[in-house]
Amino acid sequence: MRIQSVTLKTIRVPLKKKIRHASHERTESENLVVKVTLASGSVGYGEGVPREYVTGETTETALATLSKVDAARLVESPGSLDDVIRRLEAWELPETLEDPRGMNGNAARCALELAILDAYCRHFDKSLGDVIHLSSLPHLRRHPKPQRVRYSGAITAESAKGEVISAWKMRLYGFAQVKIKVGVAGQDDPQRLVKLRKILGERIDVRLDANEAWHIDDLLEHVRPLREFQPSLLEQPVPHAEVGGLGELRKLLGVPVMLDESLCGYPDGTRAIRERITDFFNVRLSKCGGILPSLRLFSLAEEHGIKLHLGCHPGETAILSAAGRHLASNIANLKYVEGSYDRHVLAENLSVEDITFRYGGWARPLRGPGLGITVAPERLERMTVQSKEIGYD
């Protein structure tokens, strides 16, 4: 039951269209995929999405980080899935421990942790959802059994015509919640929201994501004209270096605040609570280090009355989509959920199954051992640009 080998791959995932927001734009996603093979023959897959402007990682640094990890020694020969979880709960990368924000290496950790959990869940004939229920964290609120998930829609900063088309799609597709990107240079957000809110109607919950676009000194000026469109929250309105100013200012905004780029590690979460700078945590698996560190942030939020949002990275393949589905199906009290955009965003995916959400954003829990999906090796090889295998005797 020991780990026999670990294969590290950097891949390029083609997107159907350009994704644009205030911090970045992309037409493809460069991701890290990890394959773990056990001596028993069980195979697991994990994925991380390194973003230099989020956690400071690139695929190169993530690959270098994992090249130094002795995965076989990390888990040794576990007698149960619970043994694996206890070892992974205690595992921290040196890069993460040395980082005051606890985020360096998070995408790398996510990819390896998920691959290990997928492999051992398959070996013990357990679902990844069982990991959530076996976690030792005290404040997690979990459903007794996996539930259906309802995902949010998203309107990125694109052409005026493209935004209108996207808004009509969101309405016709029956979404209850939609996120709109704001703060992109050269765009008039109040005018955009006049059109978009009219199309979406008053019943749809609309939230705004600024991706660090504004500065604390003029934040009120930017937010004031947007309040008439009844946004349910404002995500990451200022750069991380300025979030300390939200402690006092958010009381005047008239809109709840959510941290995203400023919530990458556990130290970020404890600071946000200590300084009272947020109403919501946006937890994303790759950004926050994987399943178990994300659960730790959920537990912290529940303990201190912070509301929960499960996010995703544009360009995630079915591996991270499936992991997010297990979290969303099993964790109670998630106010917003993003993910499983697969068929709508990716020109090609890694799984045999299509786990994209359906009408209204609804999706069923995943069944079967591990992630509950089948990775197609030929598709993985087609996207691979670099590969490294580490064997263990």
C-alpha positions as a LaTeX table, in Angstrom:
\begin{tabular}{lrrr}
\hline
Residue & $x$ (\AA) & $y$ (\AA) & $z$ (\AA) \\
\hline
Met1 & 0.00 & 0.00 & 0.00 \\
Arg2 & 3.02 & 2.27 & $-0.25$ \\
Ile3 & 3.37 & 4.85 & $-3.01$ \\
Gln4 & 5.31 & 3.30 & $-5.87$ \\
Ser5 & 5.72 & 6.35 & $-8.09$ \\
Val6 & 4.73 & 9.97 & $-8.56$ \\
Thr7 & 4.51 & 11.57 & $-12.01$ \\
Leu8 & 4.57 & 15.36 & $-12.26$ \\
Lys9 & 3.19 & 16.98 & $-15.40$ \\
Thr10 & 2.79 & 20.55 & $-16.56$ \\
Ile11 & $-0.05$ & 20.85 & $-19.03$ \\
Arg12 & $-1.60$ & 23.52 & $-21.23$ \\
Val13 & $-5.40$ & 23.53 & $-21.19$ \\
Pro14 & $-7.02$ & 25.30 & $-24.18$ \\
Leu15 & $-9.92$ & 27.61 & $-23.38$ \\
Lys16 & $-12.91$ & 28.23 & $-25.63$ \\
Lys17 & $-12.57$ & 32.00 & $-25.34$ \\
Lys18 & $-10.42$ & 34.62 & $-23.67$ \\
Ile19 & $-11.11$ & 35.07 & $-19.96$ \\
Arg20 & $-10.50$ & 38.62 & $-18.75$ \\
His21 & $-10.68$ & 40.45 & $-15.44$ \\
Ala22 & $-8.94$ & 43.39 & $-13.77$ \\
Ser23 & $-5.82$ & 41.39 & $-12.83$ \\
His24 & $-5.24$ & 39.19 & $-15.87$ \\
Glu25 & $-6.48$ & 37.73 & $-19.14$ \\
Arg26 & $-5.76$ & 34.33 & $-20.71$ \\
Thr27 & $-6.64$ & 32.09 & $-23.66$ \\
Glu28 & $-5.17$ & 28.94 & $-22.13$ \\
Ser29 & $-4.39$ & 27.72 & $-18.63$ \\
Glu30 & $-1.05$ & 26.27 & $-17.58$ \\
Asn31 & $-1.71$ & 23.72 & $-14.86$ \\
Leu32 & 0.12 & 21.09 & $-12.83$ \\
Val33 & $-1.17$ & 17.50 & $-12.83$ \\
Val34 & 0.15 & 14.83 & $-10.48$ \\
Lys35 & $-0.33$ & 11.08 & $-10.91$ \\
Val36 & 0.25 & 8.83 & $-7.88$ \\
Thr37 & 0.58 & 5.07 & $-8.35$ \\
Leu38 & 0.40 & 2.72 & $-5.35$ \\
Ala39 & 2.16 & $-0.64$ & $-5.08$ \\
Ser40 & $-1.31$ & $-2.20$ & $-5.16$ \\
Gly41 & $-1.87$ & $-0.73$ & $-8.64$ \\
Ser42 & $-4.36$ & 1.96 & $-7.58$ \\
Val43 & $-3.83$ & 5.27 & $-9.40$ \\
Gly44 & $-4.88$ & 8.75 & $-8.32$ \\
Tyr45 & $-4.77$ & 12.17 & $-9.96$ \\
Gly46 & $-4.46$ & 15.66 & $-8.56$ \\
Glu47 & $-4.29$ & 19.15 & $-10.04$ \\
Gly48 & $-3.03$ & 22.57 & $-9.10$ \\
Val49 & $-3.42$ & 25.87 & $-10.95$ \\
Pro50 & $-0.36$ & 28.00 & $-10.12$ \\
Arg51 & $-1.03$ & 31.71 & $-10.53$ \\
Glu52 & 1.92 & 34.03 & $-9.96$ \\
Tyr53 & $-0.38$ & 36.98 & $-9.26$ \\
Val54 & $-2.25$ & 34.99 & $-6.58$ \\
Thr55 & 0.15 & 32.76 & $-4.61$ \\
Gly56 & 3.39 & 33.71 & $-6.37$ \\
Glu57 & 3.70 & 30.27 & $-7.99$ \\
Thr58 & 4.35 & 29.24 & $-11.57$ \\
Thr59 & 4.24 & 25.74 & $-13.02$ \\
Glu60 & 8.05 & 25.75 & $-12.91$ \\
Thr61 & 8.24 & 26.63 & $-9.20$ \\
Ala62 & 5.44 & 24.18 & $-8.36$ \\
Leu63 & 7.26 & 21.41 & $-10.22$ \\
Ala64 & 10.49 & 22.25 & $-8.38$ \\
Thr65 & 8.67 & 22.23 & $-5.03$ \\
Leu66 & 7.17 & 18.78 & $-5.55$ \\
Ser67 & 10.41 & 17.36 & $-6.93$ \\
Lys68 & 11.83 & 17.67 & $-3.41$ \\
Val69 & 8.94 & 15.87 & $-1.65$ \\
Asp70 & 9.38 & 12.22 & $-0.65$ \\
Ala71 & 5.75 & 11.20 & $-1.07$ \\
Ala72 & 6.35 & 7.57 & $-0.08$ \\
Arg73 & 7.86 & 8.63 & 3.22 \\
Leu74 & 5.08 & 11.18 & 3.72 \\
Val75 & 2.33 & 8.55 & 3.99 \\
Glu76 & 4.41 & 5.35 & 4.51 \\
Ser77 & 2.13 & 2.24 & 4.66 \\
Pro78 & $-1.29$ & 3.36 & 5.95 \\
Gly79 & $-3.72$ & 0.79 & 7.26 \\
Ser80 & $-6.79$ & 2.90 & 6.54 \\
Leu81 & $-7.94$ & 6.06 & 4.81 \\
Asp82 & $-8.05$ & 7.69 & 8.24 \\
Asp83 & $-4.29$ & 7.08 & 8.58 \\
Val84 & $-3.70$ & 8.87 & 5.26 \\
Ile85 & $-5.81$ & 11.85 & 6.33 \\
Arg86 & $-4.01$ & 12.23 & 9.67 \\
Arg87 & $-0.63$ & 12.30 & 7.92 \\
Leu88 & $-1.79$ & 14.81 & 5.30 \\
Glu89 & $-3.43$ & 17.04 & 7.90 \\
Ala90 & $-0.01$ & 17.38 & 9.57 \\
Trp91 & 1.91 & 17.91 & 6.31 \\
Glu92 & 3.21 & 21.37 & 5.46 \\
Leu93 & 5.75 & 22.27 & 2.79 \\
Pro94 & 8.90 & 24.10 & 3.91 \\
Glu95 & 8.06 & 26.86 & 1.43 \\
Thr96 & 4.67 & 27.34 & 3.09 \\
Leu97 & 6.07 & 27.35 & 6.61 \\
Glu98 & 8.60 & 30.03 & 5.65 \\
Asp99 & 5.94 & 32.27 & 4.05 \\
Pro100 & 4.26 & 34.73 & 6.48 \\
Arg101 & 1.02 & 34.36 & 4.54 \\
Gly102 & 1.23 & 30.55 & 4.38 \\
Met103 & 0.56 & 30.43 & 0.65 \\
Asn104 & 3.86 & 29.68 & $-1.11$ \\
Gly105 & 3.56 & 26.19 & $-2.57$ \\
Asn106 & $-0.20$ & 25.94 & $-2.18$ \\
Ala107 & $-0.98$ & 24.96 & $-5.80$ \\
Ala108 & 1.80 & 22.35 & $-5.65$ \\
Arg109 & 0.52 & 20.98 & $-2.35$ \\
Cys110 & $-3.03$ & 20.82 & $-3.67$ \\
Ala111 & $-1.99$ & 18.75 & $-6.70$ \\
Leu112 & $-0.02$ & 16.16 & $-4.71$ \\
Glu113 & $-2.48$ & 15.95 & $-1.80$ \\
Leu114 & $-5.40$ & 15.39 & $-4.14$ \\
Ala115 & $-3.53$ & 12.70 & $-6.11$ \\
Ile116 & $-2.62$ & 10.87 & $-2.88$ \\
Leu117 & $-6.20$ & 11.06 & $-1.58$ \\
Asp118 & $-7.63$ & 9.91 & $-4.92$ \\
Ala119 & $-5.25$ & 6.92 & $-5.05$ \\
Tyr120 & $-5.88$ & 5.79 & $-1.48$ \\
Cys121 & $-9.63$ & 6.38 & $-1.69$ \\
Arg122 & $-9.66$ & 4.05 & $-4.69$ \\
His123 & $-7.49$ & 1.53 & $-2.84$ \\
Phe124 & $-9.81$ & 1.51 & 0.20 \\
Asp125 & $-12.95$ & 1.80 & $-1.99$ \\
Lys126 & $-13.94$ & 5.14 & $-0.49$ \\
Ser127 & $-15.18$ & 8.38 & $-2.02$ \\
Leu128 & $-13.33$ & 11.67 & $-1.71$ \\
Gly129 & $-16.44$ & 12.82 & 0.13 \\
Asp130 & $-15.52$ & 10.38 & 2.91 \\
Val131 & $-12.33$ & 12.41 & 3.48 \\
Ile132 & $-14.46$ & 15.40 & 4.41 \\
His133 & $-16.39$ & 13.39 & 6.98 \\
Leu134 & $-13.24$ & 11.81 & 8.42 \\
Ser135 & $-11.53$ & 15.16 & 8.92 \\
Ser136 & $-10.80$ & 15.95 & 12.57 \\
Leu137 & $-11.66$ & 19.67 & 12.36 \\
Pro138 & $-14.12$ & 20.68 & 15.10 \\
His139 & $-16.27$ & 23.42 & 13.55 \\
Leu140 & $-17.06$ & 21.97 & 10.12 \\
Arg141 & $-20.75$ & 21.72 & 9.28 \\
Arg142 & $-21.34$ & 18.70 & 7.06 \\
His143 & $-24.42$ & 17.25 & 5.38 \\
Pro144 & $-25.37$ & 13.78 & 6.67 \\
Lys145 & $-25.15$ & 12.59 & 3.07 \\
Pro146 & $-24.03$ & 14.26 & $-0.20$ \\
Gln147 & $-26.46$ & 16.86 & $-1.57$ \\
Arg148 & $-27.16$ & 18.36 & $-4.97$ \\
Val149 & $-25.09$ & 21.47 & $-5.69$ \\
Arg150 & $-26.22$ & 24.71 & $-7.31$ \\
Tyr151 & $-23.43$ & 26.64 & $-8.98$ \\
Ser152 & $-23.26$ & 30.36 & $-9.80$ \\
Gly153 & $-22.90$ & 31.81 & $-13.26$ \\
Ala154 & $-20.20$ & 34.36 & $-14.15$ \\
Ile155 & $-19.97$ & 37.28 & $-16.55$ \\
Thr156 & $-16.37$ & 38.21 & $-17.28$ \\
Ala157 & $-15.19$ & 41.57 & $-18.58$ \\
Glu158 & $-15.63$ & 41.16 & $-22.33$ \\
Ser159 & $-17.05$ & 43.19 & $-25.21$ \\
Ala160 & $-20.35$ & 45.01 & $-24.72$ \\
Lys161 & $-22.05$ & 42.61 & $-27.12$ \\
Gly162 & $-20.44$ & 39.60 & $-25.46$ \\
Glu163 & $-21.60$ & 40.69 & $-22.01$ \\
Val164 & $-25.16$ & 41.13 & $-23.17$ \\
Ile165 & $-25.13$ & 37.67 & $-24.73$ \\
Ser166 & $-23.67$ & 36.20 & $-21.53$ \\
Ala167 & $-26.34$ & 37.89 & $-19.41$ \\
Trp168 & $-29.14$ & 36.49 & $-21.56$ \\
Lys169 & $-27.56$ & 33.04 & $-21.33$ \\
Met170 & $-27.45$ & 33.30 & $-17.53$ \\
Arg171 & $-31.11$ & 34.26 & $-17.37$ \\
Leu172 & $-32.32$ & 31.69 & $-19.89$ \\
Tyr173 & $-30.23$ & 28.96 & $-18.29$ \\
Gly174 & $-32.02$ & 29.54 & $-14.99$ \\
Phe175 & $-29.17$ & 30.65 & $-12.74$ \\
Ala176 & $-30.14$ & 31.95 & $-9.31$ \\
Gln177 & $-26.77$ & 33.67 & $-8.72$ \\
Val178 & $-24.42$ & 35.49 & $-11.10$ \\
Lys179 & $-21.01$ & 37.06 & $-10.52$ \\
Ile180 & $-20.03$ & 40.09 & $-12.63$ \\
Lys181 & $-16.43$ & 41.24 & $-13.05$ \\
Val182 & $-15.91$ & 44.97 & $-12.47$ \\
Gly183 & $-13.00$ & 47.40 & $-12.27$ \\
Val184 & $-11.44$ & 46.73 & $-15.68$ \\
Ala185 & $-9.67$ & 49.79 & $-17.08$ \\
Gly186 & $-11.66$ & 51.63 & $-19.72$ \\
Gln187 & $-15.04$ & 50.18 & $-18.77$ \\
Asp188 & $-17.93$ & 52.14 & $-17.27$ \\
Asp189 & $-19.24$ & 49.82 & $-14.57$ \\
Pro190 & $-22.46$ & 51.73 & $-13.72$ \\
Gln191 & $-23.46$ & 51.78 & $-17.39$ \\
Arg192 & $-22.60$ & 48.09 & $-17.76$ \\
Leu193 & $-24.68$ & 47.20 & $-14.71$ \\
Val194 & $-27.69$ & 49.16 & $-15.97$ \\
Lys195 & $-27.81$ & 46.85 & $-19.00$ \\
Leu196 & $-26.83$ & 43.64 & $-17.23$ \\
Arg197 & $-29.19$ & 44.03 & $-14.29$ \\
Lys198 & $-32.06$ & 44.82 & $-16.65$ \\
Ile199 & $-31.43$ & 41.58 & $-18.55$ \\
Leu200 & $-30.85$ & 39.46 & $-15.47$ \\
Gly201 & $-33.86$ & 40.85 & $-13.63$ \\
Glu202 & $-34.29$ & 41.60 & $-9.94$ \\
Arg203 & $-34.63$ & 38.02 & $-8.72$ \\
Ile204 & $-31.12$ & 36.91 & $-9.59$ \\
Asp205 & $-28.55$ & 37.39 & $-6.84$ \\
Val206 & $-25.79$ & 39.54 & $-8.37$ \\
Arg207 & $-22.37$ & 39.88 & $-6.77$ \\
Leu208 & $-19.41$ & 41.94 & $-7.98$ \\
Asp209 & $-15.75$ & 40.92 & $-8.27$ \\
Ala210 & $-13.16$ & 43.69 & $-8.63$ \\
Asn211 & $-10.00$ & 41.51 & $-8.54$ \\
Glu212 & $-7.98$ & 44.15 & $-6.63$ \\
Ala213 & $-8.85$ & 46.85 & $-9.19$ \\
Trp214 & $-9.33$ & 49.84 & $-6.88$ \\
His215 & $-7.40$ & 51.63 & $-4.15$ \\
Ile216 & $-8.59$ & 52.11 & $-0.60$ \\
Asp217 & $-8.55$ & 55.94 & $-0.84$ \\
Asp218 & $-11.13$ & 56.04 & $-3.63$ \\
Leu219 & $-13.01$ & 52.81 & $-2.90$ \\
Leu220 & $-16.17$ & 54.56 & $-1.67$ \\
Glu221 & $-16.25$ & 56.63 & $-4.84$ \\
His222 & $-16.20$ & 53.47 & $-6.98$ \\
Val223 & $-18.72$ & 51.54 & $-4.90$ \\
Arg224 & $-21.32$ & 54.25 & $-4.24$ \\
Pro225 & $-22.83$ & 54.28 & $-7.78$ \\
Leu226 & $-22.92$ & 50.47 & $-7.86$ \\
Arg227 & $-25.09$ & 50.02 & $-4.78$ \\
Glu228 & $-28.32$ & 50.85 & $-6.64$ \\
Phe229 & $-27.93$ & 47.57 & $-8.53$ \\
Gln230 & $-28.32$ & 45.68 & $-5.23$ \\
Pro231 & $-25.14$ & 43.60 & $-5.25$ \\
Ser232 & $-25.09$ & 40.92 & $-2.57$ \\
Leu233 & $-21.35$ & 41.31 & $-1.99$ \\
Leu234 & $-18.15$ & 42.90 & $-3.30$ \\
Glu235 & $-15.21$ & 40.57 & $-3.85$ \\
Gln236 & $-11.59$ & 41.68 & $-3.32$ \\
Pro237 & $-12.09$ & 45.40 & $-4.04$ \\
Val238 & $-8.50$ & 46.48 & $-3.25$ \\
Pro239 & $-4.98$ & 45.02 & $-3.60$ \\
His240 & $-3.78$ & 42.80 & $-0.80$ \\
Ala241 & $-1.35$ & 45.48 & 0.41 \\
Glu242 & $-4.35$ & 47.72 & 1.20 \\
Val243 & $-6.84$ & 45.28 & 2.76 \\
Gly244 & $-5.98$ & 46.51 & 6.25 \\
Gly245 & $-7.94$ & 49.66 & 5.44 \\
Leu246 & $-11.13$ & 47.64 & 5.06 \\
Gly247 & $-11.38$ & 47.22 & 8.83 \\
Glu248 & $-13.03$ & 50.64 & 9.16 \\
Leu249 & $-14.08$ & 51.39 & 5.61 \\
Arg250 & $-16.21$ & 48.30 & 4.97 \\
Lys251 & $-18.74$ & 49.57 & 7.50 \\
Leu252 & $-19.40$ & 52.50 & 5.15 \\
Leu253 & $-19.55$ & 50.55 & 1.88 \\
Gly254 & $-23.12$ & 49.33 & 2.27 \\
Val255 & $-22.09$ & 46.02 & 0.62 \\
Pro256 & $-20.61$ & 42.94 & 2.33 \\
Val257 & $-16.95$ & 42.31 & 1.45 \\
Met258 & $-15.33$ & 39.02 & 0.44 \\
Leu259 & $-11.61$ & 38.28 & 0.35 \\
Asp260 & $-10.13$ & 36.22 & $-2.49$ \\
Glu261 & $-6.55$ & 37.15 & $-3.44$ \\
Ser262 & $-6.11$ & 38.15 & 0.22 \\
Leu263 & $-7.24$ & 34.73 & 1.48 \\
Cys264 & $-4.63$ & 32.23 & 0.35 \\
Gly265 & $-3.41$ & 30.66 & 3.59 \\
Tyr266 & $-4.41$ & 30.15 & 7.21 \\
Pro267 & $-2.48$ & 33.26 & 8.37 \\
Asp268 & $-4.56$ & 35.32 & 5.93 \\
Gly269 & $-7.71$ & 33.92 & 7.52 \\
Thr270 & $-6.66$ & 34.64 & 11.10 \\
Arg271 & $-5.60$ & 38.16 & 10.15 \\
Ala272 & $-8.91$ & 38.85 & 8.41 \\
Ile273 & $-10.78$ & 37.82 & 11.55 \\
Arg274 & $-8.47$ & 39.67 & 13.92 \\
Glu275 & $-8.69$ & 42.93 & 11.94 \\
Arg276 & $-12.36$ & 42.47 & 10.96 \\
Ile277 & $-11.72$ & 43.12 & 7.29 \\
Thr278 & $-14.17$ & 40.71 & 5.68 \\
Asp279 & $-17.66$ & 39.20 & 5.79 \\
Phe280 & $-16.89$ & 36.25 & 3.48 \\
Phe281 & $-14.04$ & 33.83 & 2.78 \\
Asn282 & $-13.57$ & 32.81 & $-0.85$ \\
Val283 & $-11.84$ & 29.43 & $-0.55$ \\
Arg284 & $-10.38$ & 27.92 & $-3.71$ \\
Leu285 & $-8.70$ & 24.51 & $-3.56$ \\
Ser286 & $-5.55$ & 25.30 & $-5.54$ \\
Lys287 & $-5.09$ & 28.74 & $-4.00$ \\
Cys288 & $-5.55$ & 27.44 & $-0.46$ \\
Gly289 & $-3.42$ & 24.28 & $-0.62$ \\
Gly290 & $-5.87$ & 21.45 & $-1.24$ \\
Ile291 & $-8.79$ & 19.68 & 0.43 \\
Leu292 & $-7.55$ & 19.56 & 4.02 \\
Pro293 & $-6.19$ & 23.14 & 4.28 \\
Ser294 & $-9.43$ & 24.36 & 2.68 \\
Leu295 & $-11.45$ & 22.49 & 5.30 \\
Arg296 & $-9.30$ & 24.16 & 7.96 \\
Leu297 & $-10.29$ & 27.58 & 6.58 \\
Phe298 & $-13.96$ & 26.54 & 6.49 \\
Ser299 & $-13.70$ & 25.50 & 10.13 \\
Leu300 & $-12.05$ & 28.81 & 11.07 \\
Ala301 & $-14.78$ & 30.77 & 9.28 \\
Glu302 & $-17.58$ & 28.81 & 10.97 \\
Glu303 & $-15.98$ & 29.35 & 14.38 \\
His304 & $-15.95$ & 33.14 & 13.90 \\
Gly305 & $-19.20$ & 33.71 & 12.00 \\
Ile306 & $-17.63$ & 34.35 & 8.58 \\
Lys307 & $-19.77$ & 33.31 & 5.60 \\
Leu308 & $-18.47$ & 30.80 & 3.07 \\
His309 & $-17.88$ & 30.85 & $-0.66$ \\
Leu310 & $-16.29$ & 27.96 & $-2.58$ \\
Gly311 & $-14.54$ & 29.34 & $-5.65$ \\
Cys312 & $-12.52$ & 27.98 & $-8.55$ \\
His313 & $-9.78$ & 29.04 & $-10.96$ \\
Pro314 & $-10.65$ & 29.62 & $-14.64$ \\
Gly315 & $-8.98$ & 26.79 & $-16.54$ \\
Glu316 & $-9.44$ & 24.06 & $-13.95$ \\
Thr317 & $-9.94$ & 20.65 & $-15.56$ \\
Ala318 & $-12.36$ & 17.95 & $-14.41$ \\
Ile319 & $-9.89$ & 16.88 & $-11.70$ \\
Leu320 & $-10.34$ & 20.06 & $-9.66$ \\
Ser321 & $-13.98$ & 20.32 & $-10.73$ \\
Ala322 & $-14.62$ & 16.89 & $-9.23$ \\
Ala323 & $-12.75$ & 17.75 & $-6.02$ \\
Gly324 & $-14.80$ & 20.93 & $-5.68$ \\
Arg325 & $-18.01$ & 18.97 & $-6.27$ \\
His326 & $-17.23$ & 16.69 & $-3.35$ \\
Leu327 & $-16.65$ & 19.68 & $-1.10$ \\
Ala328 & $-19.79$ & 21.44 & $-2.25$ \\
Ser329 & $-21.89$ & 18.27 & $-1.90$ \\
Asn330 & $-20.78$ & 17.55 & 1.64 \\
Ile331 & $-20.10$ & 20.92 & 3.32 \\
Ala332 & $-23.16$ & 22.67 & 4.73 \\
Asn333 & $-23.62$ & 26.43 & 4.90 \\
Leu334 & $-21.92$ & 27.36 & 1.63 \\
Lys335 & $-23.56$ & 30.59 & 0.50 \\
Tyr336 & $-22.03$ & 30.59 & $-3.00$ \\
Val337 & $-20.38$ & 27.89 & $-5.11$ \\
Glu338 & $-18.38$ & 28.29 & $-8.31$ \\
Gly339 & $-16.93$ & 25.54 & $-10.47$ \\
Ser340 & $-17.78$ & 22.72 & $-12.90$ \\
Tyr341 & $-17.81$ & 25.17 & $-15.82$ \\
Asp342 & $-15.92$ & 22.51 & $-17.77$ \\
Arg343 & $-17.78$ & 22.23 & $-21.08$ \\
His344 & $-18.58$ & 25.95 & $-21.13$ \\
Val345 & $-14.95$ & 27.08 & $-20.69$ \\
Leu346 & $-12.56$ & 24.33 & $-21.81$ \\
Ala347 & $-11.88$ & 23.43 & $-25.43$ \\
Glu348 & $-10.71$ & 20.02 & $-24.19$ \\
Asn349 & $-10.98$ & 18.29 & $-20.82$ \\
Leu350 & $-9.20$ & 15.41 & $-19.08$ \\
Ser351 & $-12.10$ & 13.23 & $-17.97$ \\
Val352 & $-14.10$ & 10.64 & $-19.85$ \\
Glu353 & $-17.23$ & 11.84 & $-18.03$ \\
Asp354 & $-18.75$ & 15.28 & $-18.52$ \\
Ile355 & $-19.41$ & 16.67 & $-15.04$ \\
Thr356 & $-20.43$ & 20.16 & $-16.15$ \\
Phe357 & $-23.40$ & 21.57 & $-14.22$ \\
Arg358 & $-26.79$ & 21.38 & $-15.88$ \\
Tyr359 & $-29.77$ & 23.72 & $-16.24$ \\
Gly360 & $-30.01$ & 26.25 & $-13.43$ \\
Gly361 & $-26.46$ & 25.49 & $-12.34$ \\
Trp362 & $-27.56$ & 22.24 & $-10.71$ \\
Ala363 & $-25.26$ & 19.23 & $-10.41$ \\
Arg364 & $-25.52$ & 15.87 & $-8.68$ \\
Pro365 & $-23.01$ & 14.46 & $-6.19$ \\
Leu366 & $-20.31$ & 12.30 & $-7.73$ \\
Arg367 & $-20.41$ & 8.58 & $-7.02$ \\
Gly368 & $-17.77$ & 5.88 & $-7.00$ \\
Pro369 & $-14.32$ & 5.65 & $-5.41$ \\
Gly370 & $-11.86$ & 8.54 & $-5.25$ \\
Leu371 & $-12.73$ & 11.58 & $-7.34$ \\
Gly372 & $-15.51$ & 9.69 & $-9.09$ \\
Ile373 & $-14.17$ & 10.46 & $-12.56$ \\
Thr374 & $-11.96$ & 8.67 & $-15.10$ \\
Val375 & $-8.94$ & 10.55 & $-16.43$ \\
Ala376 & $-8.31$ & 9.81 & $-20.13$ \\
Pro377 & $-4.53$ & 9.16 & $-20.46$ \\
Glu378 & $-4.41$ & 10.08 & $-24.15$ \\
Arg379 & $-5.93$ & 13.52 & $-23.47$ \\
Leu380 & $-3.51$ & 14.11 & $-20.61$ \\
Glu381 & $-0.55$ & 13.25 & $-22.85$ \\
Arg382 & $-1.85$ & 15.53 & $-25.60$ \\
Met383 & $-1.86$ & 18.51 & $-23.21$ \\
Thr384 & 1.45 & 17.66 & $-21.51$ \\
Val385 & 4.41 & 19.97 & $-22.13$ \\
Gln386 & 6.73 & 18.61 & $-19.45$ \\
Ser387 & 6.79 & 15.40 & $-17.42$ \\
Lys388 & 8.90 & 13.99 & $-14.60$ \\
Glu389 & 8.56 & 10.63 & $-12.87$ \\
Ile390 & 9.83 & 9.89 & $-9.36$ \\
Gly391 & 10.05 & 6.21 & $-8.42$ \\
Tyr392 & 10.33 & 4.65 & $-4.95$ \\
Asp393 & 11.86 & 1.28 & $-4.09$ \\
\hline
\end{tabular}
